[in-house]
Amino acid sequence: MGTTVKKWAALVAAGTCAIGIVGAAHAEDTKISLGISGWTGFAPLSLADKAGIFKKHGLDVEIKFIPQKDRHLALAAGAIQCAATTVETHVAWNANGVPIVQIFQMDKSYGADGIAVRNDIKTFADLKGKTVSVDAPGTSPYFGLAWMLNKNGMTIKDVKTTTLSPQAAAQAFVAGQNDAAMSYEPYLSSVRDNPAAGKILATTLDYPMVMDTVGCAPTWLKANAAAAQALTDSYFDALAMIKADPVKSNELMGSAVKQTGEQFAKSAAYLRWQDKAANQKFFAGELTAFMKDAEKILLEAGVIRKAPDNLAATFDTSFIK
């Protein structure tokens, strides 16, 4: 990790990455670089950007599309101050020496993540010895595969894995490559739309373990509480816009991932964005319970070598009150 972090640091030093102004007292004084991916659940952040919601809250937000496997490197180097990712990934980053504090929940997957298999594969037991295309260790698809296998009495070692991003995994599968693929929306729909290529063996409807939160570097968060609050409020305002004007919202969110509004709405039907009440309920107990379960899978899969010292330090509920 050290070499890659140094590369990010070099970019920062060269002035090619935006850095938040440490010590800013007001949200309008702060520039935030926010790391995300094209995952459908992160789209309200793109909406907040495109619809001027961030600006309304006095924020200057630069959204950076960074692969999940690299997002913690950007965070460690200071190239981004905050990042959206799955809960277990926050656990892994903290366990592996890249501290991040979760401040609000974005979404829960209701079928938006899943494993595609060839039509002759009937059960998880049939996957033994088969080749599964999946993103790198430390990513949501890798964790999802490990979780599903674990719940079926198997481990990652029972299958052969080939590393492909969620988009590439779905594309390769539809093209006839590999026996199975872990992916998520909007890319998983390409499999749904090509039944001759294969089928979806299981999704997060069967194994509910994909939930996303936004977190920030603890030192930045301490110095920029007003900006973090404005970021949280912007997310909830984006949800309000989606409810008030779904057609326009879907068009804007779809444009960030080269989808039409109609295509985006289809992908978004497989997840649920979480409003303030849902956030408060989630952070009250469900979050910690899930992190404890996730620790076991992360350890078994070799993603982490030890659990974080203090799970309570990995989240802050003050921004959703």
N, C-alpha and C positions, 0 to 999 in steps of 0.2 A: 504494500500500500504506500510505502514511503515515497517511492519514485514518482508515482502518479500524483500524490499530494503535492510534491515539489513542482510538478508541471503546472498544476492549478495555481500554486502560489506564484509561479513565474508570470502567469497570465495576469494575475491580480497586480503584481508589481509593475507590469507593463501598461496597466491601465485599461485592459481590455475587458475586465469584469467589474460590474457595479458593486460597490461596497456600501453597506448601510453606515450612516453617520453615527458613530458610537457617542453616547451621551446626549442624544437629542431629547429635548424635553417635550416636544410636541410632535404629533403625527405628521403635520405638514412640513416639518423640518427633515423628515426621514425618507431616505430612498431604500427600498427593499428589493433584493433579488430573490425570487421565489422559484425553487426547483420543482418541476412537475413532469408528467409524461402525458401521452395522448389518451390515457385511460378515461373512459366516459365519465366516471365518478368525479374527476377533477374539473370537469367543464365549468361549474359555477365560478371558478377562479378566472377562467378565460372570459366568461361573461362579464364579471366584475371589471375586467380590464377593457374589453371592447365596448361596453355600455357606459363607461365613464364613472362606474360606481366607486372605484378606488380613488379617483380624482375628487369625487364628491366628498369623500372622507379625508381629503387632504394628503393622500398617499401618492407617491411616485413609485409604482411597482413595475419591475421588469420581470416578466415571466420567462424562465429558461427551461426549455424542454431538454431534460437530461435523463439518460437511461437510468432506471432504478439502481442498477449495479454500480453506477458511478456517482449517484447523488450524494452519498455520504462523503465521498472524496472532495466534492465541491464545497460541502459544508465545513469539512475539516480545514480546508484551505482558506475559508472566508470568501469564496467566490459567490456563495449564496448565504443568506441569513436564515431563511426558513425553507421548509420542504414539505410537500405532501407525499405521504406514502402509507403503506399498510401498518397496522399496529405492531405486528410481530417484527416488522423491519425496524421500527423504532427501538424495540427491545434488542434486536441484534446490533444495531449501531451503538447503543449505550453499552452493551456487553463487550463490544470490540473496540472501545476507546474513543468513540465519536459521540459525545453527549448531545442530546436533543430533548427538548421539553414539549410535549404535546399540549396544544392550547384549545383546539376544537375539533370535533368530529365532522367529517364531510359526508360519508356515505356508507351504506352497507350493501353488499352484493346479494341480489336475489336471483341467481342464475346467470349473472354476467361473467362469471369466471367458470371455466370447466375444462374437462379433458375430452378431447376428440379421439376416437378410435376407429379402426377399420370395422366394417360390418360383421366380420367373422369373430370379433372379440365380444364375448357376452358378459364377462365379469372381470373384476380386478385380478382374480387369480390367473386369468388368461393373459395378463400382461407380463407374467414372469418371463424374463429373458428377452422381452420385446424392446424395441428402440423407441424411446419417447423424446421428442424434441421439447425442450423446456429452457427457460431463461437461466442465467447463472445462479449459483448458490448465493443466498442473501437477498433474493428477489421474491416477490409475491407468488409468481407461478411455481418456482422451485419449492417454496414452502407449501403451496397448495397441493402439489404432487406428493410431497412427504406426508402431509396431513392425511390425504385420502388413502394413501398406501397404509399408513399407520392404523387407521380405523378399520382396515381390512386385513390386519395381521401381517403386513408386509413392510418393507423399508425401501429406501432409494436403491439399496444394494441389490434388490431383486429385479431391477430393470436396468437397461442400458440407456444412458442419457446422452443426448447431443445438444450442445448449447445453441439455441436460437432465441431471438427476441420474440415477444408475443405475436407481433405482426408477421415476422418471418416464419415462425412456427406454423401459424395458420395457413400462410401462403404455401409453404412447402407441403403441408399435409394435403391441401386441396390439389396440389400438383402431383400427388402420388408418392411423396417421400415419407419414409418412417412409418412406424406402426401406430403411433399415437402422438398427440400434441397437446400441451397445456397452453391455453391462451385466455384472452378476455376480450370484452367488447371495447371497441367496435369490431375487432378482428374475428371474434368467435362466430359472428353472424355469417362470415364467408363459408364456414363449415355448415351452419344451419341451412344455408341456401344451396348447398351441393350434397344432397343425400346420397348420391352415387359414390362420392368419395369416402363417406363414412358417417358416423353418428356421434352424438354427445353421450358419453357413458355416464358422466355425473357432473353436476354443477354445484354451485354454492347453495342451491335449494336443498340439495341432499346433504351437503357438508358446509354449513354456514360458518366460514372462518375468514372471510375477506371483509375487512372494515378499515376505512381510511381516516387518518387524522392529519392535521397540519401541525407541525412542530417547528420550534426555532432554537437556535443556539442559545444556551443558558446565559452566557455573558451578554450577548446582544439583547436578549429578552429583558434582563434586569435593567439595562440602560435605556430600553425603548418600550416601556410598558404601554405608553399611549399609542404608539404605532401598532403594537400587537393587538390592542383593543380595536383599533380602527380596521385592521385586517380581518379580525373576527366579525365585526359588525358588517363589513363589506360582503362577507360570505352570506350572512343571513339576509342582507338586502338583495343579493343575487337570487336567493331562493324565493323571495317575495316577488321579484320580477318574473321569474319562471312561472309562478302561479298566476300572476296578473296578465302576462302576455306570453303565453307558451310558444306561439308561432314565431314571433320575433326572437325570443330567447333561443329556441332550437336552431334557428338560422344562424345566429351569432355563435353559438357553441359548436355547431356542426362545422362552421367555416374554419375553426381552429384545427380540425382534423380531416379537412377536405371531404366533408360529408354535406349533403343537403340537409335542410331542417327536418325533412321527413325521415331520412336515414338515421339522423341523430336521435330522433324521438323513438325510433324502433330499438336502438341500442339502449337508450336510457330506461326503457320499460323493464329491463332486467336488474335494476338497482333502485335503491331508495336514498334520496338525500335526507340528511338529518337536521331538523330545525332545532331551535334553542331548547325546547322542552325535551326532545329526544336526546340532545347533548347532555342535559343535566342528569337525565336518567342513566345514560351510558357511563358517564364519569363517576356516578355515585357508587358503582360496584361492578358492573359488567366488564368495564375496561380491565380492572385489576384481575378479575377471575379469568378473563381470556388470556392475559399476558402470562399468568402462571401456567396455563395449559400450553401456550405457545412455547414457553421455555423448554419444556420436555421434548417437543418435536425438533426445535432448533438444535438442542444438544444431541439428540439421536442422529440428526442429519449432518452433524459436524459443522453447522453454520456458526455456532458459538462454542467456546470451550468451557465457559462458566456463565452462570446467570448473572444479571446485573446485581450490584450490591444492594440497591434500594429501588424497588419498582415505584414507590411513591414519588421519587425524585424525577421520574420520567414524564410527569404530567402536572399541569397547573390548572385548577378549575376556576380561577378568579376571572377569567375573560368571558365566561358563559353564564354568569350570575345575572 
